[in-house]
Amino acid sequence: QYASRSASLPGIQAPKCPNSGTETDVTEEKSKPDPLDPQNIADSIAKLETLKNGSSPASEHQDQSMDVLEQALSILRHTESIISSIRRASVGMVSEDIEAQTMISSVEDTPKAVKEWLAATFTKQIFGRRQAIEPPKFRSIVQAVRASMYVDKITRKTSQAVAVDISPSVLLLQEQLNSWDIDVFRYDALTGNKPFRGLFSEVLNRYGLIKRFKINQYNLENYCALVEQGYNLHGNPYHNAVHGADVLITTHNLLTLTGFASWLTDIEILSLLFSAMIHDVEHTGTTNNFHICTGSPLTIMYNDRSVLENHHISTAYRYLEQPDCNPFEKLSKDDFREMRGIVVEAVLGTDMSAHFTQIKNMQNALFNPSSVNRNSAMTLVLHCADISHPTKPWNLHKTWTDNLMEEFFKQGDKETELGIPNSPLCNRQETLVPQSQVGFIDFIILPSMNLLGDMFDALLRVQAEEASSGSSTPAEFRKVTRPWDNPLLENRKRWKALVSASDGNVSPAPVENGNIATATEKEESSNTTSSPSSSSSPSKPSSLPETQQQSTDQNGGVPSISETPENQMISEPEEQQP
């Protein structure tokens, strides 16, 4: 339809469908410029913008022509972003991993074990010969145009769910679901270790999605029960149903507390929330590298590529095939196909070995925010929610860290039994937990969360400008709220204090049943008791340079992205102090 309407405009030729012309048409096409050449696309965009700016609508026909011009420009811009992203992905993914590994290894004050863990977890590892990296998958241009029609939704009213049950777990959700520091462990306990049955339904109701997509509530409860069983199948200390519920709640909060939900369509919100719930279902409690090194059946099935992530997606869709377990049976074929495409890309994006590539691609894309790929934006949201526990209050973050370290140690025990070397941070006797958390925050969390906030700001600003185009009133835009900043910097300060408490001693922190740094924490607790004022008025992180502490005061306790420790570490690693 867009093509036929474009044909009526002067100087605009309707695009031809490939493989639909005669042999003569093919011969004529060969003499024309390459329509996928980036320069030709840029020239076409410039010509259309000139035509648009030079037009002065004075009739209904001209108004329709302007609409077609807007649609054609939107298609071309999206095509340009797709081609540039594919080109970047095809030449840059390997080099970005090498660059990240070089950056990590160049920081002198980080223990060797921590460097090995960061490199092994967050970059692609070489097992045998390096294989070519497949470019990211993108939705068709038709789907992109279809999704762009929803961009004008500036505000989204969430429906209020009618409380059928007044149980403590339901009351907790109603009161604290939109709170960044909600205690998911308490919620899980109140539900009897069955967190998804009430949670997923409540979250979907907040966006009116159950009514919008005619979701079968009975099937939804059955499906959530299967997901709960899958998460708890292996008895993991960390990758269990509580983690899945935490990521689902965090994803919901990233959409609502920042207003980013207004940038998404209904099917995109449903897809992203569903991805968050199932992203680690049937996790084995071991890493992808462990599966590859041991040649597990999952490795054989998924050919060493994102082994666990592929298994999570496959498992989630196998559950949908169980009797009375498909809550999405009323979705249209187009919606279901679009939803699956988003879910596959988002969950594959939680593979930590693709972290630096994902961050680099989004940094490049933000130079032209209007060209940011929608799937890439949603994938970054889920990835950040997946690793967000250092941005939660200390008591929650500390519990998550203890659970994760115990899961690492169990993998180390398996590796010892198999006679293979322990993976980084999996040795109970040689683990440097506080140092590893400082490195994790500086190298991974701070850059990721700062980039996420910048992405929200950029995309919502573009949305506001597009909504006010043609209006005499300028666009009103405020930067998004970043509820993760203060807890993240506070947690970093506490880990740095635990490192300093050892007076430079690099011996491992005491570990008993997954509870780390017990001795130093007791010492810190006694110091806090003797000086109550220190707990009520926490000081600025002592690890920050003096100039950065000044900027922290000016920004209400949160340094800007250009002042955060990770940028100094990346640009000038030799100056980073312990």
C-alpha positions as CSV (number, residue, x, y, z in Angstrom):
1,Q,0.0,0.0,0.0
2,Y,2.8,2.4,0.9
3,A,4.5,1.6,-2.4
4,S,1.4,2.2,-4.5
5,R,0.7,5.5,-2.8
6,S,4.3,6.5,-3.2
7,A,4.0,5.9,-6.9
8,S,1.5,8.8,-7.2
9,L,4.1,11.3,-5.9
10,P,6.2,13.3,-8.4
11,G,9.8,12.0,-8.5
12,I,9.1,8.9,-6.5
13,Q,9.0,5.4,-8.0
14,A,7.3,2.5,-6.3
15,P,9.8,-0.2,-5.3
16,K,9.6,-3.5,-7.2
17,C,9.2,-6.8,-5.5
18,P,12.4,-8.9,-6.0
19,N,12.1,-11.9,-8.3
20,S,8.9,-10.6,-9.8
21,G,10.0,-9.1,-13.1
22,T,10.9,-10.5,-16.5
23,E,14.4,-11.2,-17.7
24,T,14.4,-7.7,-19.4
25,D,13.6,-6.1,-16.0
26,V,16.5,-7.9,-14.4
27,T,18.8,-6.7,-17.1
28,E,17.6,-3.1,-16.6
29,E,18.0,-3.3,-12.9
30,K,21.7,-4.2,-13.2
31,S,22.4,-0.9,-14.7
32,K,20.8,1.0,-11.8
33,P,22.7,2.0,-8.6
34,D,22.8,-0.6,-5.9
35,P,19.7,0.2,-3.8
36,L,21.3,-1.3,-0.6
37,D,24.5,0.8,-0.9
38,P,24.7,3.0,2.2
39,Q,25.6,6.1,0.2
40,N,22.7,5.6,-2.2
41,I,20.3,5.2,0.8
42,A,21.7,8.4,2.4
43,D,21.3,10.3,-0.9
44,S,17.7,9.1,-1.2
45,I,16.9,10.2,2.4
46,A,18.4,13.6,1.6
47,K,16.3,14.0,-1.6
48,L,13.1,13.0,0.2
49,E,13.8,15.4,3.0
50,T,14.4,18.2,0.5
51,L,11.1,17.3,-1.3
52,K,9.3,17.3,2.1
53,N,10.7,20.6,3.3
54,G,10.0,22.2,0.0
55,S,6.4,21.2,0.0
56,S,3.6,23.4,1.4
57,P,0.5,21.4,2.0
58,A,-2.6,23.3,0.9
59,S,-5.0,20.5,0.1
60,E,-6.1,17.1,1.3
61,H,-4.2,15.4,-1.5
62,Q,-1.0,17.2,-0.6
63,D,-1.6,16.2,3.1
64,Q,-1.7,12.6,2.0
65,S,1.4,13.1,0.0
66,M,3.2,14.4,3.0
67,D,2.1,11.4,5.0
68,V,3.5,9.1,2.3
69,L,6.8,11.0,2.4
70,E,7.0,10.6,6.1
71,Q,6.4,6.8,5.8
72,A,9.0,6.5,3.0
73,L,11.6,8.4,5.1
74,S,10.8,6.1,8.0
75,I,11.3,3.0,5.9
76,L,14.6,4.3,4.5
77,R,16.0,5.3,7.8
78,H,15.1,1.9,9.3
79,T,16.7,0.2,6.3
80,E,19.8,2.3,6.7
81,S,20.1,1.3,10.4
82,I,19.6,-2.4,9.5
83,I,22.4,-2.3,6.9
84,S,24.8,-0.4,9.1
85,S,24.1,-2.7,12.0
86,I,24.7,-5.8,9.9
87,R,27.9,-4.3,8.5
88,R,29.1,-3.5,12.1
89,A,28.2,-6.9,13.3
90,S,30.0,-8.7,10.5
91,V,33.3,-6.9,11.0
92,G,33.3,-5.8,14.6
93,M,32.2,-8.7,16.9
94,V,35.5,-10.5,17.0
95,S,37.5,-7.3,17.4
96,E,35.3,-6.0,20.2
97,D,35.9,-9.1,22.2
98,I,39.7,-8.8,21.7
99,E,39.5,-5.1,22.6
100,A,37.5,-5.9,25.8
101,Q,40.0,-8.7,26.8
102,T,42.9,-6.3,26.3
103,M,41.2,-3.6,28.4
104,I,40.5,-6.1,31.2
105,S,44.1,-7.4,31.2
106,S,45.6,-3.9,31.2
107,V,44.3,-3.0,34.7
108,E,47.1,-3.7,37.1
109,D,45.2,-3.5,40.4
110,T,42.7,-6.2,39.6
111,P,43.6,-9.7,40.8
112,K,44.5,-12.2,38.1
113,A,41.6,-14.5,39.1
114,V,39.1,-11.7,38.7
115,K,40.5,-10.8,35.2
116,E,40.2,-14.4,34.1
117,W,36.6,-14.6,35.3
118,L,35.6,-11.3,33.5
119,A,37.3,-12.4,30.3
120,A,35.9,-16.0,30.5
121,T,32.3,-14.8,31.2
122,F,31.7,-11.7,29.2
123,T,33.7,-12.3,26.0
124,K,33.5,-15.0,23.4
125,Q,35.9,-17.9,24.2
126,I,37.8,-19.7,21.5
127,F,37.1,-23.5,21.5
128,G,39.0,-24.9,18.5
129,R,38.9,-22.8,15.4
130,R,37.1,-19.5,15.5
131,Q,33.8,-19.6,13.6
132,A,32.2,-16.7,11.8
133,I,29.7,-14.8,13.9
134,E,26.3,-14.6,12.5
135,P,24.9,-11.1,12.2
136,P,22.0,-10.2,14.4
137,K,18.5,-11.0,13.1
138,F,16.1,-8.2,12.4
139,R,12.4,-8.0,11.8
140,S,11.2,-7.2,8.3
141,I,10.7,-3.6,7.2
142,V,7.0,-4.2,7.0
143,Q,6.9,-5.2,10.7
144,A,9.1,-2.1,11.5
145,V,6.6,0.2,9.8
146,R,3.7,-1.6,11.5
147,A,5.4,-1.1,14.9
148,S,6.3,2.5,14.2
149,M,2.6,3.4,14.0
150,Y,2.5,3.0,17.7
151,V,5.2,5.5,18.5
152,D,2.7,8.3,19.1
153,K,1.6,6.6,22.4
154,I,3.2,9.1,24.8
155,T,1.4,7.9,27.9
156,R,0.1,4.5,28.8
157,K,-2.6,4.0,31.4
158,T,-2.2,0.8,33.3
159,S,-5.4,-1.1,34.3
160,Q,-6.1,-1.8,37.9
161,A,-6.5,-5.4,38.7
162,V,-9.4,-6.4,40.9
163,A,-8.1,-8.0,44.1
164,V,-9.7,-11.5,44.2
165,D,-7.4,-12.6,46.9
166,I,-6.2,-10.7,49.9
167,S,-3.4,-13.0,50.8
168,P,-0.1,-11.4,52.0
169,S,1.6,-12.1,48.7
170,V,-1.1,-10.3,46.7
171,L,-1.0,-7.3,49.1
172,L,2.8,-7.1,48.8
173,L,2.5,-7.0,45.0
174,Q,-0.2,-4.4,45.0
175,E,1.8,-2.2,47.3
176,Q,5.4,-2.7,46.2
177,L,5.4,-4.1,42.6
178,N,6.5,-0.6,41.3
179,S,9.2,-0.3,43.9
180,W,12.9,-0.8,42.9
181,D,13.8,-2.2,46.2
182,I,10.9,-4.8,46.5
183,D,12.1,-7.8,48.5
184,V,11.6,-10.7,46.1
185,F,12.8,-13.2,48.6
186,R,10.0,-12.3,51.0
187,Y,7.5,-12.4,48.2
188,D,8.7,-15.9,47.2
189,A,8.4,-17.1,50.8
190,L,4.8,-15.7,51.0
191,T,3.9,-17.6,47.8
192,G,5.3,-20.9,49.1
193,N,8.1,-20.9,46.4
194,K,5.5,-20.4,43.6
195,P,6.2,-16.8,42.6
196,F,5.0,-16.7,38.9
197,R,1.3,-17.7,39.2
198,G,0.3,-14.4,40.8
199,L,3.1,-12.3,39.6
200,F,2.9,-12.7,35.9
201,S,-0.8,-12.2,35.8
202,E,-0.5,-9.1,38.0
203,V,2.2,-7.6,35.8
204,L,0.3,-8.2,32.6
205,N,-2.8,-6.7,34.1
206,R,-0.9,-3.5,34.9
207,Y,-0.6,-2.9,31.1
208,G,-4.1,-4.2,30.2
209,L,-2.5,-7.1,28.2
210,I,-4.7,-9.9,29.4
211,K,-7.8,-8.1,28.1
212,R,-6.0,-6.8,25.0
213,F,-4.8,-10.3,23.8
214,K,-7.6,-12.4,25.3
215,I,-5.1,-14.3,27.5
216,N,-6.6,-17.5,29.0
217,Q,-6.2,-17.2,32.7
218,Y,-6.6,-20.9,33.4
219,N,-3.9,-21.7,30.9
220,L,-1.7,-18.9,32.2
221,E,-1.7,-20.4,35.7
222,N,-0.9,-23.8,34.3
223,Y,1.9,-22.5,32.2
224,C,3.4,-20.5,35.2
225,A,3.3,-23.7,37.3
226,L,5.4,-25.5,34.6
227,V,7.9,-22.6,34.5
228,E,8.2,-22.7,38.3
229,Q,9.0,-26.5,38.2
230,G,11.5,-25.9,35.4
231,Y,13.4,-23.2,37.3
232,N,13.6,-25.4,40.4
233,L,14.4,-28.6,38.5
234,H,18.1,-28.7,39.5
235,G,18.0,-27.1,42.9
236,N,20.2,-24.1,42.0
237,P,21.2,-21.6,44.7
238,Y,21.0,-18.7,42.2
239,H,19.4,-19.6,38.9
240,N,16.1,-20.6,40.3
241,A,12.5,-19.3,40.2
242,V,13.3,-16.4,42.6
243,H,15.9,-15.1,40.1
244,G,13.3,-15.4,37.3
245,A,10.8,-13.5,39.4
246,D,13.4,-10.8,40.2
247,V,14.3,-10.3,36.6
248,L,10.6,-10.1,35.6
249,I,9.9,-7.5,38.3
250,T,13.0,-5.5,37.4
251,T,12.1,-5.5,33.7
252,H,8.6,-4.2,34.6
253,N,10.2,-1.5,36.8
254,L,12.6,-0.5,34.0
255,L,9.6,0.0,31.7
256,T,7.3,1.9,34.2
257,L,9.7,3.9,36.4
258,T,11.4,5.4,33.4
259,G,8.3,5.7,31.1
260,F,9.9,3.5,28.5
261,A,6.7,1.5,28.1
262,S,5.3,4.4,26.1
263,W,7.9,3.7,23.4
264,L,6.9,0.1,23.0
265,T,3.8,-1.5,21.4
266,D,1.5,-3.9,23.3
267,I,3.0,-7.0,21.6
268,E,6.5,-5.8,22.4
269,I,5.7,-5.3,26.1
270,L,4.1,-8.7,26.3
271,S,7.1,-10.3,24.5
272,L,9.6,-8.6,26.8
273,L,7.8,-9.5,30.0
274,F,7.4,-13.1,28.8
275,S,11.2,-13.2,27.9
276,A,12.0,-12.0,31.4
277,M,10.0,-14.7,33.0
278,I,11.4,-17.7,31.0
279,H,14.9,-16.4,30.3
280,D,16.6,-19.0,32.6
281,V,14.1,-21.8,32.9
282,E,15.6,-25.2,33.4
283,H,19.0,-23.6,34.1
284,T,21.5,-26.4,35.0
285,G,23.4,-24.3,37.6
286,T,26.6,-24.4,35.4
287,T,28.0,-22.1,32.8
288,N,28.1,-22.5,29.0
289,N,31.8,-23.0,29.2
290,F,31.3,-25.9,31.5
291,H,28.9,-27.5,29.1
292,I,31.3,-27.0,26.2
293,C,34.3,-28.3,28.1
294,T,32.5,-31.4,29.3
295,G,30.7,-32.1,26.0
296,S,27.3,-32.2,27.6
297,P,24.2,-33.4,25.6
298,L,23.0,-29.7,25.5
299,T,26.3,-28.8,23.8
300,I,25.8,-31.4,21.2
301,M,22.2,-30.3,20.6
302,Y,23.0,-26.6,20.2
303,N,26.5,-26.8,18.6
304,D,28.4,-24.9,21.3
305,R,26.5,-21.7,20.6
306,S,24.7,-20.0,23.5
307,V,24.0,-23.5,24.8
308,L,21.9,-22.6,27.9
309,E,20.1,-19.7,26.2
310,N,18.9,-21.8,23.4
311,H,17.8,-24.5,25.9
312,H,15.7,-21.9,27.8
313,I,13.9,-20.7,24.7
314,S,13.2,-24.3,23.5
315,T,12.0,-25.3,26.9
316,A,9.6,-22.3,27.2
317,Y,8.0,-23.1,23.9
318,R,7.8,-26.8,24.6
319,Y,5.8,-25.9,27.7
320,L,3.3,-24.0,25.5
321,E,2.5,-27.3,23.7
322,Q,1.4,-29.0,26.8
323,P,-2.4,-29.5,27.2
324,D,-4.2,-26.4,28.6
325,C,-0.9,-24.6,29.0
326,N,-0.9,-22.1,26.1
327,P,-2.2,-18.7,27.4
328,F,-1.5,-17.1,24.0
329,E,-3.8,-19.3,21.9
330,K,-5.9,-16.3,21.0
331,L,-3.0,-14.3,19.5
332,S,-3.1,-13.8,15.8
333,K,-0.5,-15.6,13.7
334,D,1.3,-12.3,13.0
335,D,1.4,-11.4,16.7
336,F,2.6,-14.8,17.8
337,R,5.3,-14.8,15.1
338,E,6.4,-11.3,16.1
339,M,6.4,-12.3,19.8
340,R,8.5,-15.3,19.1
341,G,11.1,-13.3,17.1
342,I,11.4,-10.8,20.0
343,V,11.7,-13.6,22.6
344,V,14.3,-15.5,20.7
345,E,16.5,-12.4,20.2
346,A,16.1,-11.1,23.7
347,V,16.9,-14.4,25.5
348,L,19.9,-15.1,23.3
349,G,21.0,-11.6,24.2
350,T,21.4,-12.7,27.9
351,D,24.4,-14.8,26.8
352,M,27.1,-13.0,28.8
353,S,29.8,-13.8,26.2
354,A,28.0,-11.3,23.9
355,H,28.1,-8.5,26.5
356,F,30.8,-6.3,25.1
357,T,29.5,-6.6,21.5
358,Q,26.0,-5.7,22.6
359,I,27.2,-2.6,24.5
360,K,29.4,-1.5,21.7
361,N,26.6,-1.8,19.1
362,M,24.2,0.3,21.2
363,Q,26.8,2.9,21.9
364,N,27.3,3.3,18.1
365,A,23.6,3.3,17.4
366,L,23.0,6.1,19.9
367,F,24.9,8.5,17.7
368,N,21.7,8.5,15.6
369,P,18.9,7.6,18.1
370,S,16.1,7.6,15.5
371,S,17.8,4.6,13.9
372,V,18.1,2.4,17.0
373,N,16.7,-1.1,16.3
374,R,13.7,-1.9,18.4
375,N,14.7,-5.5,19.1
376,S,18.2,-4.3,20.2
377,A,16.7,-1.9,22.6
378,M,14.5,-4.5,24.2
379,T,17.4,-7.0,24.3
380,L,19.5,-4.5,26.3
381,V,16.7,-3.9,28.8
382,L,16.5,-7.7,29.5
383,H,20.3,-8.1,29.6
384,C,20.6,-5.3,32.2
385,A,17.7,-6.6,34.2
386,D,19.4,-10.0,34.3
387,I,22.6,-8.7,35.9
388,S,20.9,-6.0,38.0
389,H,21.3,-7.4,41.5
390,P,24.3,-5.0,42.3
391,T,21.8,-2.1,41.8
392,K,19.5,-3.3,44.6
393,P,19.7,-2.5,48.3
394,W,22.7,-4.1,50.0
395,N,20.8,-6.8,51.9
396,L,19.3,-8.1,48.7
397,H,22.5,-7.7,46.6
398,K,24.5,-9.5,49.3
399,T,22.1,-12.4,49.4
400,W,22.2,-12.7,45.6
401,T,26.0,-12.7,45.7
402,D,26.2,-15.4,48.3
403,N,23.8,-17.6,46.3
404,L,25.7,-17.0,43.1
405,M,29.1,-17.8,44.7
406,E,27.7,-21.0,46.2
407,E,26.5,-22.0,42.7
408,F,30.0,-21.3,41.3
409,F,31.5,-23.4,44.1
410,K,29.2,-26.3,43.3
411,Q,30.4,-26.1,39.7
412,G,34.0,-26.1,40.9
413,D,33.3,-29.2,43.0
414,K,32.0,-31.0,39.9
415,E,35.1,-29.8,37.9
416,T,37.4,-31.2,40.6
417,E,35.5,-34.6,40.5
418,L,35.9,-34.7,36.7
419,G,39.6,-33.9,37.0
420,I,39.4,-30.7,34.9
421,P,40.7,-27.2,35.9
422,N,38.4,-25.1,38.0
423,S,36.7,-22.2,36.1
424,P,37.4,-18.7,37.4
425,L,35.9,-18.0,40.8
426,C,34.7,-21.6,41.2
427,N,37.4,-22.7,43.7
428,R,36.2,-22.5,47.3
429,Q,39.7,-22.1,48.7
430,E,41.0,-19.4,46.3
431,T,38.1,-17.1,45.7
432,L,38.4,-13.3,46.1
433,V,34.8,-12.4,46.4
434,P,35.0,-8.6,47.3
435,Q,37.6,-8.0,44.6
436,S,35.5,-9.9,42.0
437,Q,32.4,-7.8,42.9
438,V,34.3,-4.5,42.5
439,G,35.6,-5.7,39.1
440,F,32.1,-6.8,38.1
441,I,30.6,-3.5,39.0
442,D,33.3,-1.4,37.4
443,F,33.7,-3.3,34.2
444,I,30.2,-4.6,33.6
445,I,27.4,-3.1,35.7
446,L,28.2,0.6,35.8
447,P,28.9,0.9,32.0
448,S,25.7,-1.2,31.2
449,M,23.3,0.8,33.5
450,N,24.7,4.1,32.4
451,L,24.2,3.1,28.8
452,L,20.7,1.9,29.5
453,G,19.8,5.2,31.0
454,D,21.3,7.1,28.1
455,M,19.3,4.9,25.7
456,F,16.1,5.6,27.5
457,D,16.8,9.4,27.4
458,A,17.7,9.4,23.7
459,L,14.8,7.3,22.5
460,L,12.2,9.1,24.6
461,R,13.6,12.5,23.5
462,V,13.2,11.5,19.9
463,Q,9.7,10.3,20.6
464,A,8.8,13.6,22.2
465,E,10.2,15.6,19.3
466,E,8.3,13.5,16.8
467,A,5.1,13.9,18.7
468,S,5.5,17.7,18.8
469,S,6.6,18.1,15.1
470,G,4.3,20.5,13.3
471,S,3.2,22.0,16.6
472,S,3.9,25.5,17.8
473,T,4.6,24.1,21.3
474,P,8.1,22.8,21.7
475,A,8.6,19.3,22.9
476,E,8.8,18.8,26.7
477,F,11.3,16.2,27.8
478,R,12.8,15.3,31.1
479,K,15.6,12.8,31.6
480,V,14.4,9.5,33.0
481,T,14.6,8.6,36.7
482,R,17.5,6.2,37.4
483,P,16.6,4.4,40.6
484,W,19.6,2.1,40.3
485,D,22.3,4.8,40.7
486,N,22.4,5.3,44.5
487,P,22.2,1.6,45.5
488,L,24.9,0.7,42.9
489,L,27.4,3.2,44.2
490,E,26.6,2.4,47.8
491,N,27.2,-1.3,47.1
492,R,30.5,-0.6,45.3
493,K,31.6,1.5,48.3
494,R,30.9,-1.4,50.7
495,W,32.8,-3.9,48.6
496,K,35.7,-1.5,48.4
497,A,35.6,-1.3,52.2
498,L,35.7,-5.1,52.5
499,V,38.8,-5.1,50.2
500,S,40.5,-2.4,52.2
501,A,39.7,-4.1,55.5
502,S,42.2,-6.9,54.6
503,D,45.0,-4.2,54.5
504,G,46.1,-5.4,51.1
505,N,46.1,-9.1,52.0
506,V,45.0,-11.0,48.9
507,S,44.1,-14.2,50.7
508,P,40.6,-15.4,49.9
509,A,37.7,-14.2,52.0
510,P,36.2,-16.8,54.4
511,V,33.5,-18.9,52.7
512,E,31.1,-21.1,54.6
513,N,28.0,-22.5,52.9
514,G,28.1,-19.7,50.4
515,N,28.2,-16.9,53.0
516,I,31.1,-14.8,51.9
517,A,33.4,-12.3,53.8
518,T,31.9,-13.2,57.1
519,A,34.8,-12.1,59.2
520,T,35.3,-8.7,57.6
521,E,31.6,-8.0,57.6
522,K,31.4,-8.7,61.4
523,E,34.3,-6.2,61.8
524,E,32.5,-3.6,59.7
525,S,29.3,-4.2,61.7
526,S,31.1,-3.6,65.0
527,N,32.6,-0.4,63.7
528,T,29.2,0.8,62.6
529,T,27.7,0.0,66.0
530,S,30.4,2.1,67.7
531,S,29.7,5.0,65.3
532,P,25.9,5.2,64.7
533,S,26.2,8.4,62.7
534,S,28.1,6.6,60.0
535,S,25.1,4.4,59.2
536,S,22.6,7.2,59.1
537,S,24.7,9.4,56.9
538,P,26.8,7.3,54.5
539,S,29.8,9.0,53.2
540,K,30.9,9.2,49.6
541,P,32.8,6.2,48.2
542,S,36.4,6.5,49.4
543,S,37.5,5.0,46.2
544,L,36.4,7.9,44.0
545,P,38.9,10.6,43.1
546,E,38.5,14.0,44.8
547,T,37.2,15.7,41.7
548,Q,34.7,13.0,41.2
549,Q,33.5,13.3,44.8
550,Q,32.9,17.0,44.2
551,S,30.8,16.2,41.1
552,T,28.9,13.5,43.2
553,D,27.8,16.2,45.6
554,Q,26.6,18.5,42.8
555,N,24.5,15.6,41.3
556,G,22.7,14.6,44.4
557,G,25.0,11.7,45.2
558,V,25.2,10.2,41.7
559,P,28.1,10.9,39.4
560,S,27.3,11.5,35.7
561,I,28.2,8.9,33.1
562,S,31.4,10.8,32.2
563,E,32.5,10.8,35.8
564,T,31.9,7.2,36.8
565,P,34.8,4.9,37.7
566,E,34.4,2.6,34.7
567,N,35.1,5.4,32.2
568,Q,38.4,6.3,34.0
569,M,39.3,2.6,34.1
570,I,38.7,2.2,30.3
571,S,40.4,5.4,29.2
572,E,43.3,5.5,31.7
573,P,43.6,2.0,33.3
574,E,47.1,2.7,34.6
575,E,45.7,5.4,36.9
576,Q,43.0,3.3,38.5
577,Q,43.8,3.0,42.2
578,P,43.0,-0.1,44.4
